[in-house]
């Protein structure tokens, strides 16, 4: 649980002095992960800078600017506009149903001029902001009362159902996971989590039991992904092709890898989605176990720095928002890595800050801008 009160707090920094209070180690780690992404996008494009790496660098520059702007704005502002951000995210998800662009069999994007925006990415952040604002307003003694628990559950369910309809199972999982973490950190009683786990198990049973019936819950291709996860050899040239080729690439890398731009699976185009969802397998093929663990180490350091900032923050909204966004980021890369290593079904979740993609890059850096804003403007003083 995260709940602090401030006492005799010193003023937070103002003006240019805010730059000195940024979490610079965290920022350097983010740059290191993004640089890894540029390197891999250059590699999987066969040494072509303009194909994927250059556009990603441009998005990173824009995202870094967004991060600094968001970080310099007082965290109280983000608290005030959290409901607007949430409602705006919902409106965008509804708009996808009517004017959304279709790609790879899913309707998930909205074209805004030259930018193709994925509203579900925005909702990952705005949902956490909304829940953090809700619990910063709610008195602690009401946190575990049924009525006040039902409200955040509804806030989580609305966008999750809209995203499931697109369909996008991976992002739906991230929304639920991030929202539940905020509820847990806010202090919702342990008595709710037992039934919640039982409900999750029941949902999995219902999903599997509904297969082939009139009330089938998931799409046919999603069931094929589950079957393939359980036994990729069922359809090695069809539904199991992705995970089969990913497994070959991972194994081919060994301990130290084949070498930069020497990965045959990606260079000869055996590896599907090599610049998006399966870019980690290309990294592992080229740089081996050492390269994979290095990237995982960078991610772990980011998580630890963010969690430390959250638990040191005496502002309830800032602490909960930081904790929720950190959890969302963790689930983001954990699901992707588990997916490409055959430890989880393929659900279409890219590797954060490494995979090619505009919406994810901009939204993630904006989210880290919010974490920086909470860090810079945190109350400074003794605890009571």
C-alpha positions in Angstrom: 0.0 0.0 0.0 1.1 3.5 -0.7 -0.2 6.3 1.5 1.7 9.1 3.0 0.9 12.5 4.5 3.2 15.5 4.2 4.3 17.7 7.0 6.5 20.8 7.0 7.2 20.2 3.3 9.8 22.4 1.6 8.8 24.1 -1.7 9.3 22.1 -4.8 11.8 23.5 -7.4 10.7 26.1 -9.9 11.8 27.4 -13.3 15.1 26.1 -14.7 16.0 24.5 -11.4 13.5 21.7 -12.2 16.0 20.4 -14.7 18.4 19.7 -11.9 15.8 17.6 -10.1 15.0 15.4 -13.0 15.7 11.7 -12.5 18.7 11.7 -14.8 19.8 8.1 -14.3 16.3 7.0 -15.3 16.4 9.2 -18.4 19.8 7.8 -19.4 18.5 4.3 -19.1 15.5 5.1 -21.3 17.9 6.5 -23.9 20.0 3.3 -23.7 17.0 1.1 -24.4 15.8 3.3 -27.3 19.4 3.3 -28.7 19.2 -0.5 -28.6 16.0 -0.3 -30.6 17.6 1.9 -33.3 20.5 -0.6 -33.6 18.1 -3.5 -34.0 15.9 -1.8 -36.5 18.9 -0.9 -38.6 20.0 -4.5 -38.4 16.7 -6.2 -39.3 16.4 -3.7 -42.3 19.6 -5.1 -43.7 21.6 -2.0 -43.0 19.0 0.4 -44.3 18.7 3.5 -42.0 15.7 5.0 -43.7 13.4 2.0 -43.6 12.7 1.8 -39.8 15.6 3.2 -37.8 15.4 6.8 -39.0 11.6 7.2 -38.5 12.0 5.7 -35.1 14.8 8.2 -34.2 12.5 11.0 -35.3 9.8 9.7 -33.1 12.2 9.4 -30.2 13.3 13.0 -30.6 9.7 14.1 -30.5 8.9 11.8 -27.6 11.9 13.1 -25.7 10.6 16.7 -26.2 7.2 15.5 -24.9 8.9 13.9 -21.9 10.6 17.1 -20.9 7.5 19.3 -21.4 5.4 16.9 -19.3 8.0 16.6 -16.6 8.3 20.4 -16.2 4.5 20.8 -15.6 3.5 20.5 -12.0 2.0 17.1 -11.1 -1.1 18.7 -9.6 -2.1 19.7 -13.2 -2.0 16.1 -14.3 -4.1 15.2 -11.3 -6.7 17.8 -12.3 -7.0 16.7 -15.9 -6.9 13.0 -15.2 -10.8 12.6 -15.7 -10.5 14.6 -18.9 -7.7 12.3 -20.1 -9.7 9.2 -19.2 -12.9 10.4 -21.0 -10.8 11.5 -24.0 -9.3 8.0 -24.2 -12.7 6.4 -24.0 -14.0 8.8 -26.8 -11.0 7.8 -29.0 -11.7 4.1 -28.4 -15.4 4.6 -29.3 -14.3 6.5 -32.4 -12.2 3.6 -33.5 -15.4 1.6 -33.9 -16.6 4.0 -36.5 -13.6 5.6 -38.3 -10.8 3.4 -37.2 -8.2 2.2 -39.7 -7.9 -1.6 -40.3 -4.6 -3.3 -40.3 -3.7 -7.0 -40.1 -7.3 -8.0 -39.4 -7.8 -5.6 -36.5 -9.4 -2.1 -36.2 -7.2 -0.3 -33.7 -5.9 2.9 -35.2 -7.2 6.4 -36.1 -5.4 8.4 -38.8 -4.8 12.0 -37.7 -3.0 13.6 -40.6 0.4 11.9 -41.1 0.1 10.3 -37.6 -1.6 6.9 -37.1 -2.7 6.9 -33.4 -3.6 3.8 -31.5 -6.0 5.0 -28.8 -5.5 1.9 -26.7 -1.9 3.0 -26.0 -3.2 6.3 -24.7 -5.7 4.5 -22.5 -3.0 2.6 -20.7 -1.7 5.9 -19.3 -5.0 7.7 -18.8 -6.5 4.8 -16.9 -3.7 4.8 -14.4 -4.0 8.6 -14.1 -7.7 8.3 -13.5 -7.4 5.6 -10.8 -4.5 7.5 -9.1 -6.6 10.6 -9.0 -9.6 8.7 -7.7 -7.7 7.2 -4.8 -6.0 10.5 -4.0 -9.5 11.9 -3.5 -11.0 8.9 -1.7 -10.5 8.9 2.1 -8.4 5.8 3.2 -11.2 4.4 5.3 -13.4 4.0 2.3 -10.9 2.3 0.0 -12.1 -1.2 0.7 -15.8 -0.6 1.0 -17.7 -2.5 -1.7 -19.3 0.6 -3.4 -16.0 2.4 -3.6 -14.3 -0.8 -5.0 -16.9 -1.1 -7.7 -16.2 2.3 -9.1 -12.5 1.6 -10.1 -13.6 -1.8 -11.4 -16.0 -0.1 -13.7 -13.4 2.4 -14.8 -11.1 -0.6 -15.7 -13.9 -2.6 -17.4 -15.1 0.1 -19.8 -11.9 0.6 -21.8 -11.0 -3.1 -21.5 -14.2 -4.2 -23.2 -13.8 -1.6 -26.0 -10.2 -2.8 -26.6 -11.3 -6.5 -26.6 -13.8 -5.6 -29.3 -11.0 -4.3 -31.7 -9.8 -7.1 -31.0 -6.6 -6.6 -29.0 -6.2 -9.2 -26.2 -2.7 -8.2 -25.3 -3.5 -4.5 -24.6 -6.7 -5.7 -22.7 -4.5 -7.7 -20.4 -2.2 -4.7 -19.8 -5.1 -2.5 -19.0 -6.5 -4.9 -16.4 -3.1 -5.6 -14.9 -2.1 -1.9 -14.6 -5.5 -1.0 -13.1 -5.3 -3.8 -10.5 -1.8 -2.8 -9.4 -3.1 0.7 -8.7 -6.0 -0.7 -6.6 -3.5 -2.9 -4.7 -1.1 -0.1 -4.0 -4.0 2.1 -2.9 -4.8 -0.4 -0.1 -7.8 -2.4 -1.3 -8.3 -5.2 1.2 -6.7 -8.6 0.6 -10.2 -10.1 1.0 -11.0 -8.9 -2.5 -8.0 -10.5 -4.2 -8.9 -14.1 -3.4 -12.3 -13.9 -5.2 -10.5 -11.9 -8.0 -8.1 -14.7 -8.6 -10.9 -17.2 -8.5 -12.8 -15.0 -11.0 -9.7 -14.9 -13.3 -9.5 -18.7 -13.2 -13.2 -18.9 -13.9 -12.8 -16.6 -16.9 -10.0 -18.7 -18.3 -12.3 -21.8 -18.0 -15.2 -19.9 -19.6 -12.9 -18.8 -22.5 -11.8 -22.4 -23.2 -15.3 -23.9 -22.6 -16.9 -21.4 -25.1 -14.7 -22.5 -28.0 -16.8 -23.6 -30.9 -20.1 -22.6 -29.3 -22.5 -19.8 -30.1 -21.3 -17.8 -27.2 -17.6 -18.1 -28.1 -15.7 -15.4 -26.2 -12.5 -15.0 -28.3 -11.9 -14.9 -32.0 -11.0 -18.1 -33.9 -7.4 -16.9 -34.5 -7.0 -16.2 -30.8 -7.9 -19.8 -30.0 -5.4 -20.9 -32.6 -2.8 -18.9 -30.8 -3.6 -20.7 -27.5 -3.5 -24.1 -29.2 -0.2 -23.2 -30.9 1.2 -22.0 -27.5 0.4 -25.4 -26.0 1.8 -27.3 -29.0 3.5 -25.3 -31.8 4.0 -28.5 -33.8 0.2 -28.7 -34.5 0.6 -26.3 -37.4 4.3 -25.4 -37.9 3.8 -23.7 -41.2 0.6 -22.0 -40.2 -0.5 -20.8 -36.8 2.7 -22.2 -35.2 5.0 -20.6 -37.7 5.7 -17.5 -35.6 6.8 -19.3 -32.4 8.6 -22.0 -34.3 10.8 -19.5 -36.1 11.3 -17.4 -32.9 12.4 -20.5 -31.1 15.0 -21.3 -33.8 16.3 -17.7 -33.7 16.6 -17.8 -29.9 18.4 -21.1 -30.0 20.7 -20.1 -32.8 22.1 -17.2 -30.8 23.6 -19.3 -28.1 25.5 -17.5 -25.4 27.2 -14.8 -27.4 25.2 -14.6 -30.6 26.0 -14.9 -34.3 27.2 -11.3 -34.5 25.7 -7.9 -35.5 23.6 -8.2 -38.7 24.5 -11.9 -38.9 21.1 -13.3 -37.8 19.9 -15.6 -40.6 16.4 -15.9 -39.3 15.8 -12.1 -39.6 18.2 -11.4 -42.6 16.6 -14.1 -44.7 13.1 -13.1 -43.5 12.2 -16.4 -41.8 11.4 -14.5 -38.7 7.9 -12.8 -38.9 7.3 -9.3 -37.5 11.0 -9.0 -37.0 10.8 -5.2 -36.5 7.8 -5.2 -34.2 6.6 -8.0 -31.9 9.5 -10.4 -32.5 12.4 -8.0 -32.5 13.7 -9.5 -29.2 14.3 -12.8 -30.9 16.4 -11.0 -33.6 18.4 -9.4 -30.8 18.9 -12.7 -29.1 20.0 -14.4 -32.3 22.6 -11.6 -33.0 23.9 -11.0 -29.5 22.9 -14.3 -27.7 22.0 -14.8 -24.1 24.4 -12.0 -23.1 22.5 -9.5 -25.3 19.1 -10.6 -24.1 20.2 -10.4 -20.4 21.7 -6.9 -21.0 18.4 -5.6 -22.3 16.6 -7.3 -19.5 19.0 -5.6 -17.1 18.3 -2.2 -18.5 14.5 -2.8 -18.1 15.0 -4.0 -14.6 17.0 -1.0 -13.6 14.2 1.3 -15.0 11.7 -0.6 -12.9 13.7 -0.3 -9.8 14.4 3.4 -10.2 10.7 4.1 -10.8 9.6 2.0 -7.8 12.1 3.7 -5.5 10.8 7.1 -6.7 7.2 5.9 -6.0 7.8 4.7 -2.5 9.8 7.9 -1.6 7.0 10.1 -2.9 4.9 11.7 -0.2 2.2 12.8 -2.6 -0.5 10.1 -2.9 -1.4 10.8 -6.5 2.2 11.0 -7.7 3.1 7.8 -5.9 0.1 5.8 -7.2 0.5 7.1 -10.7 4.3 6.3 -10.7 3.6 2.8 -9.3 0.8 2.1 -11.8 2.7 3.3 -14.9 5.8 1.3 -13.7 3.7 -1.8 -13.4 2.2 -1.2 -16.9 5.7 -0.9 -18.3 6.8 -4.1 -16.6 3.8 -6.1 -17.9 4.5 -4.6 -21.4 8.0 -6.1 -21.8 7.3 -9.1 -19.6 4.4 -10.2 -21.8 6.4 -9.6 -25.0 9.4 -11.6 -23.8 7.3 -14.4 -22.5 5.4 -14.5 -25.8 8.4 -14.7 -28.1 10.1 -17.3 -25.9 7.0 -19.6 -26.0 6.1 -19.0 -22.3 2.8 -17.3 -23.2 0.4 -17.2 -26.2 1.2 -14.8 -29.0 -1.0 -11.8 -28.2 0.5 -9.0 -30.3 2.4 -6.9 -27.7 5.5 -5.1 -29.0 8.7 -4.7 -27.0 8.5 -1.2 -25.4 10.9 1.4 -26.7 12.6 -1.2 -29.0 9.9 -2.3 -31.4 9.1 -0.1 -34.4 6.0 2.0 -33.8 5.0 5.6 -33.4 2.1 5.5 -30.9 3.8 3.3 -28.4 7.0 5.3 -28.5 5.4 8.7 -28.0 2.9 7.5 -25.3 5.6 5.6 -23.3 7.9 8.6 -23.3 5.0 10.8 -22.3 4.2 8.3 -19.5 7.8 8.6 -18.2 7.4 12.3 -18.4 4.5 11.9 -15.9 6.8 9.8 -13.7 9.4 12.6 -13.9 6.8 15.2 -13.1 5.8 13.3 -10.0 9.5 12.9 -9.1 10.5 16.6 -9.7 7.4 18.0 -7.8 7.3 15.6 -5.0 6.8 17.1 -1.5 10.0 17.5 0.4 9.8 17.3 4.2 9.4 15.1 7.2 6.8 12.3 7.3 4.0 12.2 9.8 
